[in-house]
């Protein structure tokens, strides 16, 4: 890759003292978001039992966070460029902690959905700010690669810490406690960040265009909502209209950015093939993985009967693989090539998902653990290198916008993955044939079936649960196959789009 460092940046490369301590504060924000994402999946069976959401409401609880955050990431990244990335990070972290309390004490499915949406607003401020600050803290490309690797490894570590800590809490307290673990992390981040983080902003950013903010939000939410509803219920005029409105809003957003003197998002970034290829790889990877990740905790607990803490430990290999691979990814990309590392990582994930198409109720842990380890290694290699490519493709003035695009791809992929692949699982599951007297609630979700079984005769409940679990596993296997196809296609796309890309080695 051609270096994008400007002469002023080269002169500035007398490295900032305390940058590694500042990085420690930034990764706390990443940990905050990663832990929250994983504990939701672990707590889903308990939320289902307590709040009694319908199948559609359960999907909304899972993906409304991604809808909102995807719609606001570009706007918040641009806002951080204007008012200061440190400021928006600390304000967002404070709000994230406060809204986590609302999530913990939600009393209805509707309240939980609204709380998750508000958490998305706060979460949209965190991830772009952390990556943008890394771009401004580390001017040496090799140091920046290591910093990005640590950033990614912390996110992966959060996926391990979340289920384990969350599992422990779920076994000893009520499900809302898993959201309260955000509070001490948020407190440390804010108190230490005030002292250690340097402020950075674009020198002459221009006004923050509220029309563009609205177009971005309406566009993203409209399109993702339409895809979700079509995948879950087939064609309907309401979602179709929302999708058309969303596409029109996104078209208007792009046209407006091309005419503004100070756009929220510089569309010229996409002329860089490496930047576009890295963003596309991230989106497809998360799309292929998210459906499996969302339902994995339910499989471990409600199908295989593991306790929450045991289910958290069972997911640990993915995080271990991602942490180890993330720390080595930059060195591997310089020794071999960017496209070899990214494409190889994506292909490995695809093959691991393909292996999970044979999953059953009694599948042994060696197959599951090995597949999760390979998924973690592939994700650690791919995500770390694509993040490095994205940051290296822009000057530090555009770091906020570039980081926001990267995170938008991640969140959009998560929303689409849960919508499409999650709807595959839900659709296959809801068609199971239970014995006479099976309540309608049992067809809404596997958690609903487990709860309904408690009020049924022993023999009838056993037959109903076996049918429900078999149908759930069939849907999960089908979703794993679809995810494998997406990941292998992403590997092929990355191989062509990242051709000739290199990570710079010069400070």
C-alpha positions as CSV (number, residue, x, y, z in Angstrom):
1,X,0.0,0.0,0.0
2,X,1.2,3.5,-0.8
3,X,2.0,5.4,2.4
4,X,-0.5,8.1,3.2
5,X,1.7,9.8,5.9
6,X,2.2,13.5,5.2
7,X,5.4,15.4,5.9
8,X,3.8,17.1,8.9
9,X,2.9,13.7,10.3
10,X,6.5,12.4,9.7
11,X,7.8,15.3,11.7
12,X,5.3,14.6,14.4
13,X,6.4,11.0,14.6
14,X,8.6,11.9,17.6
15,X,6.3,9.6,19.5
16,X,3.9,10.9,22.1
17,X,5.0,9.8,25.6
18,X,2.4,7.8,27.5
19,X,0.8,6.6,24.3
20,X,0.7,3.0,25.5
21,X,-1.0,4.0,28.7
22,X,-3.5,5.9,26.7
23,X,-4.1,2.8,24.6
24,X,-4.9,1.0,27.8
25,X,-7.8,3.4,28.4
26,X,-9.0,3.1,24.8
27,X,-9.2,-0.7,25.0
28,X,-11.4,-0.4,28.1
29,X,-14.1,1.2,25.8
30,X,-13.7,-1.7,23.4
31,X,-14.0,-4.1,26.4
32,X,-17.2,-2.3,27.4
33,X,-18.9,-2.9,24.1
34,X,-17.6,-6.5,23.6
35,X,-18.8,-7.6,27.0
36,X,-22.2,-6.1,26.5
37,X,-22.6,-7.8,23.1
38,X,-21.7,-11.3,24.5
39,X,-23.7,-11.2,27.7
40,X,-26.9,-10.5,25.9
41,X,-26.8,-13.8,24.1
42,X,-26.0,-15.6,27.3
43,X,-28.9,-13.9,29.1
44,X,-31.4,-14.4,26.3
45,X,-33.0,-17.5,27.7
46,X,-33.6,-15.8,31.1
47,X,-34.9,-12.6,29.4
48,X,-37.2,-14.8,27.4
49,X,-38.5,-16.6,30.5
50,X,-39.0,-13.4,32.5
51,X,-40.2,-10.9,30.0
52,X,-42.0,-13.4,27.7
53,X,-41.2,-11.7,24.4
54,X,-42.5,-13.1,21.1
55,X,-40.1,-14.5,18.6
56,X,-40.1,-11.2,16.7
57,X,-39.6,-9.2,19.9
58,X,-36.7,-11.4,20.8
59,X,-35.0,-10.7,17.5
60,X,-35.6,-7.0,18.0
61,X,-34.0,-7.2,21.4
62,X,-31.0,-8.8,19.7
63,X,-30.6,-6.5,16.7
64,X,-32.2,-3.1,17.5
65,X,-28.8,-2.1,19.1
66,X,-27.1,-2.8,15.8
67,X,-29.8,-1.0,13.8
68,X,-29.4,2.2,15.7
69,X,-25.6,2.0,16.0
70,X,-25.3,1.4,12.3
71,X,-27.4,4.4,11.5
72,X,-25.4,6.7,13.8
73,X,-21.8,5.6,13.5
74,X,-20.9,7.8,10.6
75,X,-22.6,10.8,12.2
76,X,-20.9,10.2,15.6
77,X,-17.5,9.7,14.0
78,X,-17.9,13.0,12.2
79,X,-19.1,14.7,15.3
80,X,-16.0,13.4,17.2
81,X,-13.8,14.9,14.4
82,X,-15.5,18.2,15.1
83,X,-16.0,18.5,18.9
84,X,-13.1,16.3,19.9
85,X,-12.7,12.5,20.0
86,X,-11.7,12.4,23.6
87,X,-14.8,14.4,24.6
88,X,-17.3,12.3,22.6
89,X,-15.6,9.1,23.9
90,X,-16.0,10.1,27.6
91,X,-19.5,11.4,27.2
92,X,-20.5,8.2,25.3
93,X,-19.0,6.0,27.9
94,X,-20.8,7.7,30.7
95,X,-24.1,7.4,28.8
96,X,-23.4,3.8,28.0
97,X,-23.0,3.0,31.7
98,X,-26.1,4.8,32.7
99,X,-28.3,3.2,30.0
100,X,-27.0,-0.2,31.0
101,X,-28.8,0.3,34.3
102,X,-32.1,0.8,32.3
103,X,-31.4,-2.4,30.5
104,X,-30.8,-4.3,33.7
105,X,-34.1,-3.2,35.2
106,X,-36.3,-3.5,32.1
107,X,-39.7,-4.9,33.0
108,X,-41.4,-5.5,29.6
109,X,-40.1,-6.5,26.1
110,X,-40.9,-3.1,24.8
111,X,-38.9,-1.4,27.5
112,X,-36.0,-3.7,26.8
113,X,-36.1,-2.9,23.1
114,X,-36.1,0.9,23.8
115,X,-33.3,0.5,26.2
116,X,-31.2,-1.5,23.7
117,X,-31.9,1.2,21.1
118,X,-30.7,4.0,23.5
119,X,-27.6,1.9,24.2
120,X,-27.0,1.9,20.5
121,X,-27.0,5.7,20.5
122,X,-24.3,5.7,23.2
123,X,-22.4,2.9,21.6
124,X,-22.1,4.7,18.3
125,X,-19.8,7.2,20.0
126,X,-17.3,4.7,21.3
127,X,-15.7,2.5,18.6
128,X,-15.0,5.2,16.0
129,X,-13.4,7.4,18.7
130,X,-11.1,4.6,19.9
131,X,-9.8,3.8,16.4
132,X,-9.4,7.4,15.5
133,X,-7.5,8.1,18.6
134,X,-5.2,5.2,17.9
135,X,-4.5,6.7,14.5
136,X,-3.6,10.0,16.1
137,X,-1.5,8.4,18.9
138,X,0.6,6.1,16.8
139,X,2.4,7.5,13.8
140,X,4.9,4.6,13.3
141,X,3.1,2.0,11.2
142,X,4.6,-1.0,13.0
143,X,3.6,0.4,16.4
144,X,0.1,1.2,15.0
145,X,-0.3,-2.3,13.8
146,X,0.6,-3.6,17.2
147,X,-1.8,-1.1,18.8
148,X,-4.6,-2.2,16.5
149,X,-3.8,-5.8,17.3
150,X,-4.1,-5.1,21.0
151,X,-7.4,-3.2,20.3
152,X,-8.8,-6.2,18.4
153,X,-7.4,-8.7,21.0
154,X,-9.2,-6.8,23.7
155,X,-12.5,-7.0,21.8
156,X,-11.9,-10.8,21.5
157,X,-11.0,-11.0,25.2
158,X,-14.2,-9.3,26.0
159,X,-16.1,-12.0,24.1
160,X,-14.5,-14.5,26.6
161,X,-14.8,-12.4,29.7
162,X,-18.4,-11.6,29.0
163,X,-19.8,-15.2,28.9
164,X,-17.7,-16.3,31.9
165,X,-18.5,-13.4,34.1
166,X,-22.0,-13.3,32.8
167,X,-22.4,-17.0,33.4
168,X,-21.3,-16.7,37.0
169,X,-23.7,-13.8,37.6
170,X,-26.6,-15.6,36.0
171,X,-26.1,-18.6,38.3
172,X,-26.1,-16.4,41.4
173,X,-28.2,-13.3,40.5
174,X,-31.0,-12.2,38.2
175,X,-30.4,-11.7,34.5
176,X,-30.2,-7.9,34.8
177,X,-26.9,-8.2,36.7
178,X,-25.1,-9.0,33.5
179,X,-25.6,-5.4,32.3
180,X,-24.4,-3.9,35.6
181,X,-20.9,-5.2,35.0
182,X,-20.6,-2.3,32.5
183,X,-20.6,0.2,35.4
184,X,-17.1,-0.4,37.0
185,X,-15.5,-0.5,33.5
186,X,-17.2,2.7,32.5
187,X,-16.1,4.4,35.8
188,X,-12.4,3.5,35.3
189,X,-12.5,4.5,31.6
190,X,-13.9,8.0,32.4
191,X,-11.8,8.8,35.5
192,X,-8.5,7.6,34.0
193,X,-9.3,8.8,30.5
194,X,-9.8,12.4,31.6
195,X,-6.1,12.4,32.7
196,X,-4.4,10.2,30.1
197,X,-6.2,10.7,26.7
198,X,-5.1,13.5,24.5
199,X,-7.7,15.5,22.8
200,X,-7.7,15.5,19.0
201,X,-10.1,17.0,16.4
202,X,-10.0,18.1,12.8
203,X,-8.5,21.6,12.5
204,X,-11.2,23.1,10.2
205,X,-14.0,20.5,10.0
206,X,-16.9,22.8,8.9
207,X,-20.4,22.5,10.3
208,X,-22.1,19.3,11.4
209,X,-24.8,18.8,8.8
210,X,-28.0,17.7,10.6
211,X,-29.7,16.8,7.3
212,X,-27.0,14.3,6.5
213,X,-27.3,12.9,10.0
214,X,-31.1,12.3,9.5
215,X,-30.6,10.8,6.0
216,X,-28.0,8.4,7.3
217,X,-30.1,7.3,10.2
218,X,-33.3,6.9,8.1
219,X,-31.4,5.2,5.3
220,X,-29.7,2.6,7.5
221,X,-32.6,1.7,9.7
222,X,-35.0,1.6,6.8
223,X,-32.9,-0.8,4.7
224,X,-32.0,-3.1,7.6
225,X,-35.6,-3.2,8.9
226,X,-36.9,-4.2,5.4
227,X,-34.3,-7.0,5.1
228,X,-35.1,-8.3,8.5
229,X,-38.9,-8.3,8.0
230,X,-38.6,-9.9,4.5
231,X,-36.3,-12.6,5.9
232,X,-38.7,-13.3,8.8
233,X,-42.1,-13.0,7.2
234,X,-41.7,-12.7,3.5
235,X,-42.8,-9.8,1.3
236,X,-45.1,-7.2,2.8
237,X,-45.9,-3.7,1.6
238,X,-45.0,-2.0,4.9
239,X,-41.4,-3.3,5.1
240,X,-41.0,-2.8,1.3
241,X,-42.0,0.8,1.7
242,X,-39.5,1.2,4.6
243,X,-36.8,-0.3,2.4
244,X,-37.5,2.0,-0.5
245,X,-37.5,5.0,1.8
246,X,-34.2,3.8,3.3
247,X,-32.6,3.4,-0.1
248,X,-33.8,6.8,-1.2
249,X,-32.4,8.3,2.0
250,X,-29.0,6.7,1.4
251,X,-29.0,7.9,-2.2
252,X,-29.7,11.4,-0.9
253,X,-27.0,11.0,1.7
254,X,-24.4,10.1,-0.9
255,X,-25.5,12.9,-3.2
256,X,-25.4,15.4,-0.4
257,X,-21.9,14.4,0.7
258,X,-20.6,14.9,-2.8
259,X,-21.9,18.5,-2.9
260,X,-21.0,19.6,0.7
261,X,-17.8,21.5,1.3
262,X,-17.4,19.8,4.6
263,X,-19.2,16.4,4.3
264,X,-19.9,14.1,7.2
265,X,-18.3,11.3,5.1
266,X,-15.8,11.9,2.4
267,X,-17.0,9.6,-0.3
268,X,-13.6,9.8,-2.1
269,X,-12.4,7.3,0.6
270,X,-14.1,4.5,-1.4
271,X,-12.0,5.2,-4.4
272,X,-9.2,3.5,-2.5
273,X,-9.5,-0.2,-3.5
274,X,-7.8,-1.4,-0.3
275,X,-10.2,0.7,1.9
276,X,-13.3,-0.6,0.0
277,X,-12.1,-4.2,0.1
278,X,-11.4,-4.1,3.8
279,X,-14.8,-2.6,4.6
280,X,-16.6,-5.2,2.4
281,X,-14.6,-8.0,4.0
282,X,-15.7,-6.9,7.5
283,X,-19.3,-6.6,6.5
284,X,-19.5,-10.1,5.0
285,X,-17.6,-11.7,7.8
286,X,-19.9,-10.4,10.5
287,X,-22.9,-11.1,8.4
288,X,-21.9,-14.8,8.1
289,X,-21.0,-15.1,11.8
290,X,-23.6,-13.2,13.7
291,X,-26.5,-15.5,13.3
292,X,-24.5,-18.4,14.7
293,X,-23.1,-16.3,17.5
294,X,-26.5,-15.0,18.6
295,X,-28.0,-18.6,18.9
296,X,-24.9,-20.4,20.2
297,X,-25.5,-19.7,23.8
298,X,-29.1,-20.9,23.5
299,X,-27.8,-24.1,21.9
300,X,-25.3,-24.7,24.7
301,X,-27.8,-24.0,27.5
302,X,-31.2,-25.0,26.2
303,X,-30.2,-27.9,23.9
304,X,-27.2,-29.4,25.6
305,X,-28.2,-28.4,29.1
306,X,-25.1,-26.6,30.2
307,X,-25.2,-24.1,33.1
308,X,-24.5,-20.5,32.1
309,X,-21.0,-20.4,33.5
310,X,-20.2,-23.7,31.7
311,X,-21.6,-22.3,28.5
312,X,-19.4,-19.3,28.8
313,X,-16.3,-21.5,29.2
314,X,-17.4,-23.5,26.2
315,X,-17.1,-20.4,24.0
316,X,-13.6,-19.6,25.3
317,X,-11.6,-21.1,22.4
318,X,-12.9,-18.5,19.9
319,X,-11.6,-15.7,22.1
320,X,-8.2,-17.4,22.7
321,X,-7.7,-17.9,19.0
322,X,-8.7,-14.3,18.2
323,X,-6.4,-12.8,20.8
324,X,-3.4,-14.8,19.7
325,X,-4.0,-14.2,16.0
326,X,-4.7,-10.5,16.4
327,X,-1.4,-9.9,18.1
328,X,0.5,-11.6,15.3
329,X,-1.6,-10.4,12.3
330,X,0.3,-7.3,11.5
331,X,3.6,-9.2,11.4
332,X,2.1,-11.9,9.3
333,X,0.6,-9.4,6.8
334,X,4.1,-7.8,6.3
335,X,5.8,-11.1,5.9
336,X,3.3,-12.6,3.4
337,X,0.7,-10.2,2.1
338,X,-2.4,-8.4,3.2
339,X,-4.7,-10.4,0.9
340,X,-3.1,-13.7,1.9
341,X,-3.7,-13.1,5.6
342,X,-7.3,-11.7,5.2
343,X,-8.4,-14.2,2.6
344,X,-6.8,-17.1,4.5
345,X,-8.5,-16.0,7.7
346,X,-11.9,-15.7,6.1
347,X,-11.6,-19.1,4.3
348,X,-10.7,-20.7,7.7
349,X,-13.9,-19.3,9.3
350,X,-15.9,-20.5,6.3
351,X,-14.6,-24.1,6.6
352,X,-15.2,-24.1,10.4
353,X,-18.8,-23.0,9.9
354,X,-19.2,-25.7,7.2
355,X,-18.0,-28.3,9.8
356,X,-20.8,-27.1,12.1
357,X,-23.5,-28.1,9.6
358,X,-23.3,-31.6,11.0
359,X,-24.2,-30.3,14.5
360,X,-26.8,-32.2,16.5
361,X,-28.3,-32.2,20.0
362,X,-25.5,-34.5,21.3
363,X,-22.6,-33.2,19.3
364,X,-19.4,-33.7,21.4
365,X,-17.4,-30.7,22.5
366,X,-14.2,-31.6,20.6
367,X,-15.8,-30.7,17.3
368,X,-17.5,-27.6,18.7
369,X,-14.4,-26.4,20.5
370,X,-12.1,-27.0,17.5
371,X,-14.5,-25.1,15.2
372,X,-14.7,-22.2,17.6
373,X,-10.9,-22.0,17.9
374,X,-10.5,-21.9,14.1
375,X,-13.2,-19.2,13.9
376,X,-11.3,-17.2,16.5
377,X,-8.0,-17.5,14.7
378,X,-9.5,-16.5,11.3
379,X,-11.4,-13.6,12.8
380,X,-8.3,-12.3,14.7
381,X,-6.2,-12.3,11.5
382,X,-8.9,-10.8,9.3
383,X,-10.3,-8.1,11.5
384,X,-6.9,-6.8,12.7
385,X,-5.4,-6.5,9.3
386,X,-8.5,-4.9,7.7
387,X,-8.6,-2.3,10.6
388,X,-5.0,-1.6,9.9
389,X,-5.6,-1.2,6.2
390,X,-8.5,1.2,6.8
391,X,-6.5,3.4,9.2
392,X,-3.4,3.4,7.0
393,X,-5.5,4.5,4.0
394,X,-6.3,7.9,5.4
395,X,-4.7,10.8,7.0
396,X,-5.3,11.5,10.7
397,X,-7.8,14.2,9.8
398,X,-10.1,11.6,8.3
399,X,-9.5,9.0,11.0
400,X,-12.9,9.5,12.6
401,X,-14.8,9.1,9.3
402,X,-12.8,6.1,8.2
403,X,-13.2,4.4,11.6
404,X,-16.9,5.1,11.5
405,X,-17.2,3.4,8.1
406,X,-15.4,0.4,9.4
407,X,-17.6,0.1,12.4
408,X,-20.7,0.7,10.3
409,X,-19.8,-2.3,8.2
410,X,-19.4,-4.3,11.3
411,X,-22.7,-3.3,12.9
412,X,-24.6,-3.5,9.6
413,X,-23.3,-7.0,9.0
414,X,-24.4,-7.9,12.6
415,X,-27.9,-6.6,12.0
416,X,-28.3,-8.2,8.7
417,X,-26.8,-11.5,9.9
418,X,-29.1,-11.7,12.9
419,X,-32.0,-10.7,10.7
420,X,-31.3,-13.1,7.8
421,X,-29.5,-16.1,9.5
422,X,-31.5,-15.6,12.7
423,X,-34.7,-15.7,10.7
424,X,-33.6,-19.0,9.2
425,X,-33.2,-20.5,12.6
426,X,-36.5,-19.0,13.8
427,X,-38.4,-20.0,10.7
428,X,-37.2,-23.6,10.8
429,X,-37.8,-23.8,14.5
430,X,-41.3,-22.5,14.5
431,X,-42.5,-25.2,12.1
432,X,-41.7,-28.1,14.5
433,X,-44.5,-30.6,15.2
434,X,-45.3,-31.0,18.8
435,X,-47.7,-33.3,20.6
436,X,-51.3,-32.3,21.1
437,X,-51.7,-29.5,23.6
438,X,-48.4,-27.8,22.7
439,X,-49.0,-24.1,23.5
440,X,-48.5,-21.5,20.8
441,X,-45.8,-19.8,23.0
442,X,-43.6,-22.9,22.5
443,X,-43.4,-22.2,18.7
444,X,-42.2,-18.6,19.3
445,X,-38.7,-19.5,20.7
446,X,-36.9,-22.4,22.3
447,X,-36.9,-20.5,25.6
448,X,-40.7,-20.3,25.4
449,X,-40.8,-24.1,24.8
450,X,-38.7,-24.8,27.8
451,X,-40.9,-22.5,30.0
452,X,-44.1,-24.1,28.6
453,X,-42.8,-27.6,29.4
454,X,-42.9,-26.8,33.1
455,X,-46.7,-26.7,33.0
456,X,-47.2,-29.8,30.9
457,X,-47.4,-33.5,31.9
458,X,-43.9,-35.1,32.1
459,X,-44.2,-37.4,29.1
460,X,-45.9,-34.8,26.8
461,X,-43.3,-32.1,27.8
462,X,-40.4,-34.5,27.0
463,X,-41.8,-35.2,23.6
464,X,-42.4,-31.5,22.9
465,X,-39.0,-30.5,24.0
466,X,-37.3,-33.1,21.9
467,X,-39.1,-32.0,18.8
468,X,-38.4,-28.3,19.6
469,X,-34.7,-28.9,20.2
470,X,-34.4,-31.0,17.1
471,X,-36.0,-28.3,15.0
472,X,-33.8,-25.6,16.6
473,X,-30.6,-27.6,15.8
474,X,-31.8,-28.1,12.3
475,X,-32.2,-24.4,11.8
476,X,-28.8,-23.7,13.4
477,X,-27.1,-26.2,11.1
478,X,-28.8,-24.5,8.1
479,X,-27.7,-21.1,9.3
480,X,-24.1,-22.4,9.7
481,X,-24.1,-23.6,6.1
482,X,-25.4,-20.2,4.8
483,X,-22.7,-18.5,6.9
484,X,-20.0,-20.7,5.5
485,X,-21.1,-19.8,1.9
486,X,-21.0,-16.1,2.8
487,X,-17.5,-16.4,4.4
488,X,-16.0,-18.3,1.5
489,X,-17.4,-15.7,-0.9
490,X,-15.9,-13.0,1.3
491,X,-12.5,-14.8,1.1
492,X,-12.7,-14.8,-2.7
493,X,-13.7,-11.1,-2.8
494,X,-10.9,-10.1,-0.5
495,X,-8.3,-12.0,-2.6
496,X,-9.2,-9.8,-5.6
497,X,-9.9,-6.5,-4.0
498,X,-6.8,-6.5,-1.7
499,X,-4.5,-7.4,-4.5
500,X,-1.2,-5.4,-4.2
501,X,-2.1,-3.9,-0.8
502,X,0.8,-3.6,1.7
503,X,1.1,-2.4,5.3
504,X,3.6,0.4,5.4
505,X,6.7,-0.2,7.5
506,X,8.2,3.3,7.5
507,X,7.5,5.8,10.3
